[in-house]
Amino acid sequence: MESDSSATIIALVDDEIVGYASVAVREQPRFYRVKRVGAISGLMVAKEHRRKGIATRLLAQAKDYFRRRSIRFYTVYTAAANQAAISF
């Protein structure tokens, strides 16, 4: 599911959704030097499917989405207590 300003990228295993990444392009206030930035607000993989490279592939697809829109900078959001996500 994709538009010019946002997308949800899904990971399938045997036709079952096992992960997703939510991405968006955001306009910065005009006084910022970088006018548009990307944001990854969700990158989730079901527990039983972790450590198999799925999150890495979702992140690669998110970066590709931004690249196709000439977005050079992006942020990733996670909870401060989520050490697994921070390590990733």
C-alpha positions in Angstrom: 0.0 0.0 0.0 1.7 3.2 -1.2 1.1 6.8 -2.0 3.4 9.7 -2.7 3.7 10.6 1.0 3.3 7.3 2.9 3.3 3.6 2.6 2.9 0.4 4.6 5.4 -2.3 3.5 4.4 -5.8 4.6 6.4 -9.0 5.0 4.7 -12.2 4.0 5.6 -15.8 4.9 3.4 -18.4 3.3 0.8 -15.7 2.6 0.7 -14.6 6.3 1.7 -11.1 7.3 4.6 -11.5 9.7 5.9 -7.9 9.7 5.4 -4.4 8.4 7.0 -1.0 8.2 5.1 2.3 8.1 6.9 5.1 6.3 6.0 8.7 5.6 7.5 11.7 3.9 7.1 14.9 6.0 7.5 18.5 5.0 9.8 20.5 7.3 9.1 24.1 8.2 10.5 26.4 5.5 13.3 27.7 7.6 14.9 24.2 7.8 17.7 23.5 5.4 16.3 20.0 4.7 12.9 20.5 3.3 11.6 16.9 3.3 12.5 14.1 5.6 11.4 10.5 5.9 9.9 8.8 9.0 9.6 5.2 9.9 7.1 5.0 12.7 6.5 1.3 12.8 8.8 -1.6 12.0 7.4 -4.7 13.5 8.1 -8.4 13.1 6.2 -11.2 14.8 8.2 -12.8 17.6 8.3 -16.2 16.1 9.7 -14.7 12.8 12.5 -12.5 14.3 16.2 -13.0 13.7 15.6 -14.2 10.2 16.4 -11.1 8.3 12.9 -9.9 7.9 13.4 -6.5 9.6 16.5 -5.9 7.6 14.6 -6.5 4.4 11.8 -4.2 5.6 14.3 -1.5 6.4 15.9 -1.9 3.0 12.5 -1.4 1.3 11.8 1.6 3.5 15.1 3.2 2.4 14.3 2.4 -1.2 10.9 4.1 -0.8 12.7 7.2 0.5 15.4 7.0 -2.2 12.7 7.0 -5.0 11.4 10.2 -3.5 14.8 11.9 -3.2 14.7 11.7 0.6 18.2 11.6 2.0 17.4 11.8 5.7 14.9 9.8 7.8 14.1 9.0 11.4 13.1 5.8 13.1 11.0 5.9 16.2 10.9 3.3 19.0 10.4 3.2 22.8 13.5 4.0 24.8 13.1 0.7 26.7 13.0 -1.4 23.5 16.7 -2.5 23.5 16.2 -5.0 20.7 15.0 -2.3 18.4 17.7 0.1 19.5 20.4 -2.6 18.8 18.9 -3.2 15.4 
